[in-house]
C-alpha cells in the first residue's frame, strides 16, 4: 500500500479517509480547505451512505463533482492499485492493464509494460508482456507524455484510454504542438 510512504499532506488524507471507505463509496480525498475535507465524488452520497462513513463524525466533508476515471486515478494514487482479483472483471472475457510506470526503450520504440486476463476455454488466464509503440504509432506522443505524468503512475485499464486521449488532445489544443525527443 502506497499510503504508508506518502508525504505528510497525503498521509493526513488517507488517515482521515480509509481506503476501504474510499473504494466502497467510490470517493477520493482531495485536500483540506478551511477545516473541511474536499472529497471527489461522481455524485454526492445519500444521507445513509454518509452516516456509514465512520470518519464523518470527526471531519466536515465538502463534495466536489469528479469523473469516475478521475476518482479511480486518485484512489490508486493515494492507496495503491486494487488487488489483481478486483482488476479482473467477471463480466468481461478479457481485460488489459497498462503499467506506464514501467517503460523502456528498444531502439526507437517505446515499450510499455502491460498485463491482463483472458478467458481461454472457460478458464481465466493471466498474461503479461509489453506493448511496443514505434514513433509512427497514432498514440506514440500520448504515451510519451503519459509516462511522465505522476497521476498516471498506476495501472491503467484499456477502457480508460479514450478519456486519456481526450485529455491529451485538449492539452495539445491548449498548448499547441508539443515536441518530444525519442531516445
C-alpha positions as CSV (number, residue, x, y, z in Angstrom):
1,X,0.0,0.0,0.0
2,X,1.4,3.4,-1.0
3,X,-0.3,5.3,1.8
4,X,2.4,4.4,4.3
5,X,5.1,6.0,2.1
6,X,3.2,9.2,1.2
7,X,4.4,12.7,2.0
8,X,2.7,14.2,5.1
9,X,-0.2,16.1,3.4
10,X,-1.3,12.9,1.6
11,X,-0.8,10.8,4.7
12,X,-3.2,13.0,6.5
13,X,-5.8,12.5,3.8
14,X,-5.5,8.7,3.8
15,X,-5.7,8.6,7.6
16,X,-8.9,10.6,7.6
17,X,-10.5,8.7,4.7
18,X,-9.5,5.0,4.9
19,X,-9.0,3.0,1.7
20,X,-11.9,0.7,2.4
21,X,-14.3,3.7,2.6
22,X,-12.9,5.4,-0.5
23,X,-13.3,2.2,-2.6
24,X,-16.7,1.2,-1.1
25,X,-18.3,4.6,-1.7
26,X,-16.2,5.5,-4.8
27,X,-15.0,8.8,-3.3
28,X,-11.5,10.2,-3.2
29,X,-10.0,12.7,-0.8
30,X,-8.6,15.8,-2.5
31,X,-7.3,18.2,0.2
32,X,-8.1,20.1,3.4
33,X,-9.6,23.6,2.9
34,X,-11.0,25.8,5.7
35,X,-11.1,22.9,8.1
36,X,-13.1,20.8,5.6
37,X,-12.1,17.8,3.6
38,X,-12.7,18.2,-0.1
39,X,-13.8,14.9,-1.5
40,X,-14.2,14.0,-5.1
41,X,-17.4,12.1,-5.9
42,X,-19.3,11.3,-9.1
43,X,-22.4,12.4,-7.2
44,X,-23.0,13.3,-3.6
45,X,-23.6,10.3,-1.4
46,X,-27.0,9.9,0.1
47,X,-27.6,10.5,3.9
48,X,-27.5,6.8,4.7
49,X,-24.1,6.4,3.0
50,X,-22.7,9.5,4.8
51,X,-23.9,8.1,8.1
52,X,-22.0,4.9,7.4
53,X,-18.7,6.8,6.8
54,X,-17.1,6.4,10.2
55,X,-14.7,9.3,9.8
56,X,-17.6,11.7,9.1
57,X,-18.2,12.4,12.9
58,X,-14.7,13.9,13.1
59,X,-14.4,15.7,9.7
60,X,-16.7,18.1,7.8
61,X,-16.9,17.0,4.2
62,X,-17.5,19.0,1.1
63,X,-18.2,17.0,-2.0
64,X,-16.8,18.1,-5.4
65,X,-18.0,16.5,-8.6
66,X,-15.4,14.5,-10.4
67,X,-15.4,11.8,-13.2
68,X,-15.2,8.1,-12.4
69,X,-11.8,8.0,-14.2
70,X,-10.5,10.8,-12.0
71,X,-11.8,9.2,-8.8
72,X,-10.2,5.8,-9.8
73,X,-6.9,7.5,-10.6
74,X,-6.9,9.4,-7.3
75,X,-7.8,6.4,-5.2
76,X,-5.0,4.4,-6.9
77,X,-2.6,7.3,-6.5
78,X,-3.2,7.5,-2.7
79,X,-3.8,3.9,-1.8
80,X,-2.1,1.9,-4.5
81,X,-3.6,-0.3,-7.2
82,X,-6.5,-2.6,-6.2
83,X,-5.7,-6.3,-5.8
84,X,-5.5,-8.3,-9.0
85,X,-8.7,-10.1,-8.2
86,X,-10.5,-6.7,-8.2
87,X,-9.0,-5.7,-11.5
88,X,-10.4,-8.8,-13.4
89,X,-14.0,-8.1,-14.3
90,X,-16.2,-11.1,-14.2
91,X,-18.4,-9.6,-16.9
92,X,-15.6,-9.4,-19.4
93,X,-14.0,-12.3,-21.1
94,X,-10.7,-10.4,-21.2
95,X,-9.0,-7.3,-19.9
96,X,-5.8,-5.4,-20.4
97,X,-4.0,-3.2,-17.9
98,X,-1.1,-0.9,-18.9
99,X,1.5,0.0,-16.4
100,X,3.2,3.2,-17.7
101,X,5.4,3.5,-14.6
102,X,7.3,0.6,-16.2
103,X,8.6,1.7,-19.6
104,X,11.8,1.4,-21.5
105,X,13.2,2.0,-25.0
106,X,14.1,-0.7,-27.5
107,X,15.7,1.3,-30.3
108,X,13.2,4.0,-31.2
109,X,10.2,2.0,-29.8
110,X,8.7,3.0,-26.5
111,X,7.8,-0.2,-24.6
112,X,5.0,-0.1,-22.0
113,X,4.6,-3.0,-19.6
114,X,1.1,-4.5,-19.7
115,X,-0.8,-7.5,-18.4
116,X,-4.3,-8.7,-18.1
117,X,-6.8,-11.6,-18.1
118,X,-8.2,-13.6,-21.0
119,X,-10.8,-16.3,-21.0
120,X,-9.5,-19.4,-22.7
121,X,-11.8,-22.4,-22.8
122,X,-13.8,-21.1,-19.9
123,X,-10.8,-20.7,-17.6
124,X,-9.3,-17.3,-16.8
125,X,-5.6,-16.9,-17.7
126,X,-3.3,-14.1,-16.5
127,X,-0.9,-12.8,-19.1
128,X,1.9,-10.2,-19.1
129,X,4.1,-8.6,-21.6
130,X,4.9,-5.2,-23.2
131,X,3.2,-3.0,-25.8
132,X,5.6,-1.7,-28.4
133,X,4.9,1.8,-29.6
134,X,7.0,2.9,-32.6
135,X,7.2,6.7,-33.4
136,X,4.6,6.2,-36.2
137,X,2.0,4.7,-33.8
138,X,-1.0,7.0,-33.5
139,X,-0.7,7.1,-29.7
140,X,3.1,7.4,-29.5
141,X,3.1,11.1,-28.4
142,X,0.3,10.5,-25.9
143,X,2.2,7.6,-24.3
144,X,5.4,9.6,-24.3
145,X,3.6,12.3,-22.4
146,X,1.7,9.9,-20.2
147,X,4.7,8.0,-18.8
148,X,5.9,11.3,-17.3
149,X,2.7,12.3,-15.6
150,X,2.6,11.5,-11.9
151,X,-1.2,11.0,-11.9
152,X,-0.8,8.0,-14.3
153,X,1.8,6.1,-12.3
154,X,-0.7,3.4,-11.7
155,X,-2.3,0.6,-13.7
156,X,-4.5,1.9,-16.5
157,X,-7.3,-0.2,-17.8
158,X,-7.7,-0.3,-21.5
159,X,-11.2,1.2,-21.2
160,X,-9.6,4.4,-19.7
161,X,-7.6,5.1,-22.8
162,X,-10.3,7.1,-24.7
163,X,-10.7,9.5,-21.8
164,X,-6.9,9.9,-21.5
165,X,-6.7,10.5,-25.3
166,X,-9.3,13.3,-24.9
167,X,-7.2,14.9,-22.0
168,X,-4.1,14.7,-24.2
169,X,-5.9,16.2,-27.2
170,X,-7.2,19.1,-25.0
171,X,-3.6,19.7,-23.8
172,X,-2.4,19.8,-27.4
173,X,-5.1,22.3,-28.3
174,X,-4.3,24.5,-25.3
175,X,-0.5,24.4,-25.6
176,X,-0.1,23.9,-29.3
177,X,2.1,21.2,-30.9
178,X,4.4,19.6,-28.3
179,X,7.8,18.3,-29.3
180,X,9.1,15.2,-27.5
181,X,12.5,13.7,-28.1
182,X,12.6,10.0,-28.6
183,X,15.8,8.4,-27.4
